[in-house]
Amino acid sequence: MSNYIEHNDKIAFHPGYYIKEIVDESGLTQEDFAKRLDTTPKNLSLLIRGEQSLSIDIAMKLSRMIGTSAIYWLNLQNAYDALIADFQSEEELVAERKVFEYFDYKYFRDNFGLPDFPRKKDEQIQALREFLNVATLTVFTKRDMAVSFRSSTEELPESSVVKANAMVQIATNKALEVDAPRFKKKKFESMVEYALSLTTKHTEFYPVIKKTFMEAGVIFVILPNIPGSQINGATKRIGDNIMLMVNDRRLNADCFWFTLFHEIGHIINGDYGISFEKETGKQEAVADKFAENCLIPPEAYKQFTSKKQFSLQDIKRFANKIERDPGIVLGRLQKDGLVGFDDWTMKPLQHKYTVKMSV
């Protein structure tokens, strides 16, 4: 490190620059000067080279030794530090611009009411930084920044890591605005049973589930997906509460309910983190099985599929019998290869959700 810095036509000298001048003019060696200053030669050498900040202690000793004020020396250090901070801030902005390219600012503007700032990228970066409540957008490049990334996601591209972290950050910030009681697992499990009775209530389930889950200390957040995030949902401990987030990446109701109960499975098992598309591993398999068994009772499903009758009316009757949305049954049959994904006769059973954020 140099004992002076030049940036944007400005120059600032480290206090060590002036200390070297004083040492040279004194006719003393650095070792002798250090002894008189009541410090070590090594410490003095680091100061002179600009590799160590001037401490209040050394500022006081210099003031007593040569008749200056301690404030004089500390002001020199502050001016030097301020110019370095300005330089580093501009370097940081260059790095932020690269991260910002992963986002479509329109997503934040349309869903969360951020200012438009057309063609003003730096202003958009500042608005996004403030909305997400981070010092720099570059923090989103770090795995595990917002919540744990499971080991099977090692090959995720940086763009997906950034977008997934941002989604969890949004959900976390929203959860922090909620005053909820302490998480109680037993109470939450009973609320989960109640949530199963709402799969056919397409237009009214969210506020109901949100309220009941909150009573058990689980804060439920639904977000519009950031394209390219590859994320289905996430869970995170926040103080005494649990944040549960799902998005609308898959718009069909059956996918939404499976994702929701998959994340509930992670909470029940005390396994928090992000769930990505095509993620593998024991934790994901356990959460998948939990969701399957909750949404469609295993024995009832086995009896239904043994008859090998999967007409639209058959599916409706079975769904009515187990009190589930028919689209959930259809989705399971399609996943198991018993009904084709391209069977257009099943279209009446499919229901799509959209997420509209209030700003």
N, C-alpha and C positions, 0 to 999 in steps of 0.2 A: 504494500500500500504506500502511495506517495504521501508526503507531508503537505501537499496542496492539491486542489482540484479545480479544474476549469469546466464550466458547463453553461451553455446558452449565453456566451459572452460575459459570464461572471467568473470570478476567481475567489476562492477562499483558502486561507492558509491554516493548517493544523497548528495548534499551539506549539507543537514540537519544532516547527520551522523557526519560530522566534526563540525558542529555548536554545536551539543549535547556535543561532547568532550570538546569544549571550555567552554560551560556553566558549565559542571561538574567540570572542572579544576579551574574555576573562584571562586567557592565557593558560587556563587549567586543562588538565586532561578530563575526559568524561568521568573517569573513575573518581578523581579528586572532587569534581563538581558534585557528583552524586553523593559523596560523603558529606559535603557541606550542606546539601539539600536534605540530608537525612533520608535518603532512599538508596536503592541498590543500583549499581551500574547497569544491570540488565533492564531494570524498570526505566531508567533514564534513556537508555538506547532505544527501547520500544517507543517511548514518547517522541523522541527526535525523529524516528523513521515514520511516525504517523500510524503506527500499528497498535496503539493503545490510546484510549480516550483519557483526557486529563481529569483526574479525580479532584473532588473538593479538597481533599487532604493536601495534594501536591499544589493546588492553586493557593491554598493558605500558606504553604511553606515558601513558595516563590514570592508571594507578596511580602512576607516577613524578611526574606533574604535580600531582595533587591529593591524594596520600597514601592512596589506597585500594589494595586488592589486585587483581591481575589476575584472580584466581579470582572475585572479586565480580562483575566485569563479564562474565566468560565464563558464570557461572551465570545471570545475567539473560538472556543470549542463549540458553542451553540451555532455560530455562523457556519462553521465547517460542517457540522452535522446536518444543518438545514439544507445546504446545497447538495450534500450527498443524498438526503432524503428526496429532494426534488429530482435528482438524476435517477434514482432508483424507482421513483414513482412513474417516470416516463418509460423506463424499461419495463415496468410491470404492466403499463397500459399497452405496450406492444404485445406482450404475452396474452393479455386479456382479449385483445382484438382477435387473436387466433382462436381462442376458446369461444368467443362470441359468434364466430362463423358457424359453429355447430348448431346454433339456435336460429329459429325464425322469430324475429321480434314480434311479428304480428300475433303469434300465439299469446304472448303476455299482454299485448295491447288489447286484443279482442276479449280475452277471458278474464283479465284482472285489472283492466282500466289503466294501464300504464300510458303515459303521454305518447303522442304519435312520433314526434321528432323525425319527420321524413328526411332521409339522406343525411342524417346527423348521427353517425355511428357512435362517436364518443359520448354524446348525450344519451343515446340509447343504452350504452354500456353502464353509464352512471345510474340511470333509472333502474336498470335490471339489477345492478349490484345492491342498490338500496332496497328494492322490493324483496330480493332474496335474503337480505340482511347478512351480507358477507363483505369482508374487506376487499376481496378480489375474486373475480370469476375463476381464476386459476385453481382455487381450492377444489373445484368440482372435477378436476382431472385425477384426483387422488382416490384410489379404491378405499372403501370403508370410511370415506369422509362423513357421510350422513348416517350410515348404518352398515352393518356387516355385508360384505359380498361373499357368497359361499364359494368354496374352492372350485366348483365346476364351471365357474365363470371367468377363469383366468384368461381366456382368449378373446374376451370382449374388446371391440375396438374402442379407442378413447372417446369417440363421439357418443357411444352408448353409455359409457361410464359417466360422462359429463351430464347427459340428459337424465339418466336415472337418478344421479345425485341431486340434480335440480328439482326433480319431481318430489323426492323425499323431503327436500328442504322446504318446498312449498307446503306439503302436508304437515310437516313438523311445525312450521310457523303458524299454520292455521290451528293446529292442536294446542299450541301454547296460548292461544287466545281464549281457550275454553276452560272454565272452572269446573272440574269434574271431581267426584269423590275418588278415594283410593281404589285401585284395582283389586277386585275380589273375584278370584277364579271361580268359585262355586256359583256365585251369583251370575257371572258371565255365562257359565255353562247352561244355566236355566234360561237366560236370555237368548242363547243360541237356539234352543228348542223352540222358543217363540218365533224367532226369525224364520224358521222353516215354514211356518204357517202363512208367510207373507209372499211366497214366490209367485202367486197369481195376482198380487196387488201391484200391477206394473206402474201405476201413476202415483202411488201413495206410500210405497214401502220405505223409501229413504228416510224421511223425517221420523217415521215410527221407529225404525231400527236404530237410527242415530240417537234418539232419545233413550231407548231402552238399553243400548250398549253403554251410553254415557253413565247411566245409573250404576253400572258395574265397573266404571273406571276405564272403559275403552272408548276412545274418541275416534269415530268413524268418519273418514274423509273420502269422497269420490272426486277425482280430478279428470279433466279431459287429458288424453294422452299427448305427450310430446312425441311426434313422429320420429321413429328411429331409436327410442329409448330401450326397446325390447323388454320393457318391464310390464309385468301383470299386476303386481301389488307389492306391498311392503308392510312390515310391522316394526315398531321401535318403542323401546321403553323411554318415557319422558317423565322423569321424577317418579311420582306415585302412580302414573297412568300409563296406558298403552295406546299408541297411535296405530290405527289400522287404516291403510290406504289401498284403494283399488282404483283402476282407471277404466276408460271406455275404449281401450285399444281393440277389444273384441266387443262388437256392439250387440251381438245376439244375447238374449236373456240367459240362455243356458250357460254360455261362457262366463257371463258376469257372475251368476250364482255359484258356479264352480270355483271361480277365482276367489270370491268372497269366502267361501267355506274352506278353501285351501289355506287362505291366510288365517282364518279362525283356527284351523288345525295347528298352524305354527304357534299361535298364541297359547293354545291348550298345552302344547308340548314344550313351552318355554323356549322356543327357537325363533329368535328375531332376526330379521334381515330383509333383503330384497329378493323377490321371486321373478326370475327372468324367463322369457320364452325358451322352451327346449332345455331348461335346466335339468340336470340329472343329480343323482346322489340319494342316499338313504333318507335324509331329511325331507327332500321333495317327494319321494315315493310315499313316505308316511303321511305327509299332508295331503297328497292326492287321494290316498285310500280313505282318509278321514272324510274328505269332501264327497267322495263317491258314496260312502256308506250313510252319510247324513242325508244327502239329497234323495237317494233311492235306497230304501231298506234292502239289504242283500238278499234275504230269503224271498221277499216279495218279487224282486227282480228276477231271481232264478226261476221261480214258478212262472212268471210272465213269459220269459224268453224260451222256456221249455216248450211252449205251445207253438212257437214259430209263426205267430200271426201278428203282423206288424202294420196293419192298415192304419189309416189316419184315425178311424173310429176306435180301433183296438187300443191305440196309444192314448187317445183321449180318455177312454174308460179306465185304463190302468192308472193314468195320472190322477184322475178324479178319486180313484180308490185310495191312493196313497197321499192324496191332498197336496199334489205338486203341480206346478205349471207343466203342461204337456211338452213344451219346448225343452225342458230339462230331460225328460224321458227320451225325446227324439235325439238330443245331443249325445246321450249315453249310447243309444243304439247305433248311431253313426260312428262314434268312437270305437265301438266294439265290432264294427263291420257288418252289422245286421241290417242296416238301412243305408242306402247310398247317399252320399252328400249331394248328389245331383238329382235326387228324386224330387221333381217339382211338385208332386202331389202333396208333399209335406209342408210346403211353404206356408199354409195357413196356421201352422203350429209355431212358426218362428216369430219372435217379437224382438224388436230392436230398441235399445236404449240410447239416449243421447244425454250428454252432460252439459248443462248451461250454468255457468258461474254467475253469481250476482255481484255486481261491482258498485 
